[in-house]
Amino acid sequence: MIKALHSANDMMIRKLESIFKLTSEEEQALRDLPIQTKDIATNQNIVKVGDQPGQCFFISEGFTCVHKVSAEGKRQIIAIHVPGDIPDLQSLHLQVLDINISTITPCKLGFIKHADLYQLCDRYPRIGAALWRETLVHASIFREWLLNIGQRDAYSRVAHLICELMLRLKAVGLVEEQTFKMPITQAEIADASGITPVHVNRVLQALRSDGLISTHRQQITIPDWEKIQQAGEFDPLYLHIKQEALA
């Protein structure tokens, strides 16, 4: 059984530690950061295009997605966020949001006022640098997603997404023996990979038949990490996760 961390603050520390070494004083400052925790149901908007929020949120439990909607109402998921992520960190410096962020599972979210984050970054510039690095990593992931949708076939796209989610979850301690929870519907995978839900179903069946994944309810196990990496053309460099975080 994979155990959750004790508090929302601990999850934030674990995530930042996966990409940036914090001092004990910085860790304590993050533990002291005022956070308002809220439980939000599945398929609920957290923020939407045009919002001018005065706070950021990070994910303590659950999955969210960033998406845009066409004039015809078609949704494109452009990012999936997991526990430890701060999906709307850009709102700290952009007055108006140009994205929608919604829950795709039940979520426990921690809301942090912008004023408290400004004060934290002023007092601890290295934390400000860590948050800036987190934003740059999100941009790196976005570039890889663009390549994934634009140039890889459907089989590789889905394999790549599974590889990415496993490493990002492993960095925050939510993978055990190559098994992790992936409570994402086939329709959501389709919106994230630019194919139809029917095609996603066929790809998942093919991945199972080829021995690259096994599934049980919402759990995915990867029996052969090297093999699924090859299938997804997956190179984890773009995630910029420290190796010790994946040990």
KAPE-V205274 format. One record per pair of residues at least 24 apart in sequence whose C-alpha atoms are under 8 Angstrom apart, sorted by the first residue. I is the first residue (numbers start at 1). J is the second residue. D is the distance in whole Angstrom. If there is no record, write none. Layout:
i=I j=J d=D
i=I j=J d=D
//
This chain:
i=1 j=176 d=8
i=2 j=173 d=8
i=2 j=174 d=6
i=2 j=175 d=7
i=2 j=176 d=7
i=3 j=174 d=8
i=4 j=174 d=8
i=7 j=60 d=8
i=8 j=35 d=8
i=8 j=37 d=8
i=8 j=59 d=8
i=8 j=60 d=5
i=8 j=110 d=6
i=9 j=33 d=8
i=9 j=35 d=8
i=11 j=60 d=6
i=11 j=83 d=7
i=11 j=84 d=5
i=11 j=172 d=7
i=12 j=58 d=8
i=12 j=60 d=8
i=12 j=84 d=5
i=12 j=85 d=8
i=14 j=84 d=7
i=14 j=171 d=8
i=14 j=172 d=6
i=15 j=84 d=5
i=15 j=85 d=7
i=15 j=171 d=7
i=15 j=172 d=6
i=16 j=130 d=7
i=16 j=131 d=8
i=16 j=134 d=8
i=17 j=245 d=8
i=18 j=171 d=6
i=18 j=172 d=8
i=18 j=241 d=6
i=18 j=242 d=6
i=18 j=244 d=8
i=18 j=245 d=5
i=19 j=130 d=8
i=19 j=133 d=8
i=19 j=134 d=8
i=19 j=240 d=7
i=19 j=241 d=5
i=19 j=242 d=6
i=20 j=130 d=6
i=20 j=242 d=8
i=22 j=127 d=8
i=26 j=124 d=7
i=26 j=127 d=7
i=29 j=120 d=8
i=33 j=112 d=8
i=33 j=116 d=7
i=34 j=112 d=7
i=34 j=116 d=7
i=35 j=110 d=6
i=35 j=111 d=6
i=35 j=112 d=5
i=35 j=113 d=8
i=36 j=110 d=5
i=36 j=111 d=5
i=36 j=112 d=7
i=37 j=108 d=7
i=37 j=109 d=6
i=37 j=110 d=4
i=37 j=111 d=6
i=38 j=108 d=6
i=38 j=109 d=5
i=38 j=110 d=6
i=38 j=111 d=8
i=39 j=106 d=7
i=39 j=107 d=6
i=39 j=108 d=5
i=39 j=109 d=6
i=40 j=103 d=8
i=40 j=106 d=6
i=40 j=107 d=5
i=40 j=108 d=6
i=40 j=109 d=7
i=41 j=103 d=7
i=41 j=105 d=7
i=41 j=106 d=4
i=41 j=107 d=6
i=42 j=103 d=5
i=42 j=104 d=5
i=42 j=105 d=5
i=42 j=106 d=5
i=42 j=107 d=7
i=43 j=102 d=6
i=43 j=103 d=5
i=43 j=104 d=5
i=43 j=105 d=7
i=44 j=102 d=5
i=44 j=103 d=5
i=44 j=104 d=8
i=45 j=100 d=7
i=45 j=101 d=6
i=45 j=102 d=4
i=45 j=103 d=7
i=46 j=100 d=8
i=46 j=101 d=6
i=46 j=102 d=5
i=46 j=103 d=7
i=47 j=99 d=8
i=47 j=100 d=6
i=47 j=101 d=5
i=47 j=102 d=7
i=48 j=97 d=7
i=48 j=98 d=7
i=48 j=99 d=6
i=48 j=100 d=4
i=48 j=101 d=6
i=49 j=96 d=8
i=49 j=97 d=5
i=49 j=98 d=5
i=49 j=99 d=5
i=49 j=100 d=5
i=50 j=96 d=6
i=50 j=97 d=5
i=50 j=98 d=6
i=51 j=96 d=6
i=51 j=97 d=5
i=52 j=91 d=8
i=52 j=95 d=6
i=52 j=96 d=5
i=52 j=97 d=6
i=53 j=91 d=7
i=53 j=95 d=8
i=53 j=96 d=8
i=54 j=91 d=8
i=54 j=92 d=8
i=54 j=113 d=6
i=54 j=114 d=6
i=55 j=91 d=8
i=55 j=92 d=8
i=55 j=111 d=6
i=55 j=112 d=5
i=55 j=113 d=4
i=55 j=114 d=5
i=56 j=86 d=7
i=56 j=88 d=6
i=56 j=89 d=6
i=56 j=91 d=7
i=56 j=92 d=7
i=56 j=111 d=6
i=56 j=112 d=5
i=56 j=113 d=6
i=56 j=114 d=7
i=57 j=86 d=6
i=57 j=87 d=7
i=57 j=88 d=7
i=57 j=89 d=8
i=57 j=109 d=6
i=57 j=110 d=5
i=57 j=111 d=4
i=57 j=112 d=6
i=58 j=83 d=8
i=58 j=84 d=6
i=58 j=85 d=5
i=58 j=86 d=4
i=58 j=87 d=7
i=58 j=109 d=6
i=58 j=110 d=5
i=58 j=111 d=7
i=59 j=83 d=5
i=59 j=84 d=5
i=59 j=85 d=6
i=59 j=86 d=7
i=59 j=107 d=7
i=59 j=108 d=6
i=59 j=109 d=5
i=59 j=110 d=6
i=60 j=84 d=6
i=60 j=107 d=7
i=60 j=108 d=5
i=60 j=109 d=5
i=60 j=110 d=7
i=61 j=106 d=8
i=61 j=107 d=5
i=61 j=108 d=5
i=61 j=109 d=7
i=62 j=103 d=8
i=62 j=104 d=8
i=62 j=105 d=6
i=62 j=106 d=6
i=62 j=107 d=4
i=62 j=108 d=7
i=63 j=103 d=6
i=63 j=104 d=6
i=63 j=105 d=6
i=63 j=106 d=8
i=63 j=107 d=7
i=63 j=183 d=8
i=64 j=101 d=7
i=64 j=102 d=6
i=64 j=103 d=4
i=64 j=104 d=5
i=64 j=105 d=7
i=64 j=107 d=8
i=65 j=101 d=6
i=65 j=102 d=6
i=65 j=103 d=6
i=65 j=104 d=7
i=66 j=99 d=7
i=66 j=100 d=6
i=66 j=101 d=4
i=66 j=102 d=7
i=67 j=99 d=6
i=67 j=100 d=5
i=67 j=101 d=6
i=67 j=102 d=8
i=68 j=99 d=6
i=68 j=100 d=6
i=75 j=191 d=6
i=76 j=191 d=5
i=76 j=192 d=6
i=76 j=194 d=8
i=77 j=188 d=8
i=77 j=191 d=5
i=77 j=192 d=5
i=77 j=193 d=8
i=78 j=142 d=7
i=78 j=145 d=8
i=78 j=192 d=6
i=79 j=142 d=7
i=79 j=192 d=7
i=82 j=168 d=8
i=82 j=169 d=7
i=83 j=169 d=7
i=83 j=172 d=7
i=84 j=172 d=7
i=89 j=135 d=7
i=90 j=135 d=8
i=104 j=184 d=7
i=105 j=183 d=7
i=105 j=184 d=8
i=137 j=238 d=7
i=137 j=239 d=6
i=137 j=240 d=7
i=140 j=238 d=6
i=140 j=239 d=7
i=141 j=238 d=6
i=141 j=239 d=7
i=144 j=238 d=7
i=148 j=193 d=8
i=149 j=193 d=6
i=149 j=194 d=6
i=154 j=193 d=8
i=154 j=195 d=7
i=154 j=199 d=8
i=154 j=200 d=8
i=154 j=203 d=7
i=155 j=203 d=6
i=155 j=207 d=8
i=155 j=231 d=8
i=155 j=232 d=7
i=156 j=231 d=6
i=156 j=232 d=4
i=156 j=233 d=7
i=157 j=193 d=6
i=157 j=232 d=6
i=158 j=189 d=8
i=158 j=193 d=7
i=158 j=200 d=8
i=158 j=203 d=7
i=158 j=204 d=8
i=158 j=232 d=7
i=159 j=207 d=8
i=159 j=228 d=6
i=159 j=229 d=8
i=159 j=231 d=6
i=159 j=232 d=5
i=160 j=228 d=8
i=160 j=229 d=7
i=160 j=231 d=8
i=160 j=232 d=4
i=160 j=233 d=7
i=160 j=234 d=6
i=161 j=232 d=8
i=163 j=228 d=7
i=163 j=229 d=7
i=163 j=232 d=8
i=163 j=234 d=7
i=164 j=234 d=8
i=164 j=236 d=7
i=167 j=246 d=7
i=168 j=239 d=8
i=170 j=245 d=8
i=170 j=246 d=6
i=171 j=241 d=7
i=171 j=245 d=5
i=171 j=246 d=5
i=172 j=245 d=8
i=178 j=221 d=6
i=178 j=222 d=5
i=178 j=223 d=7
i=179 j=219 d=7
i=179 j=220 d=6
i=179 j=221 d=4
i=179 j=222 d=7
i=180 j=219 d=6
i=180 j=220 d=6
i=180 j=221 d=7
i=181 j=218 d=6
i=181 j=219 d=4
i=181 j=220 d=6
i=182 j=218 d=6
i=182 j=219 d=6
i=182 j=220 d=7
i=183 j=218 d=5
i=183 j=219 d=8
i=184 j=218 d=8
//
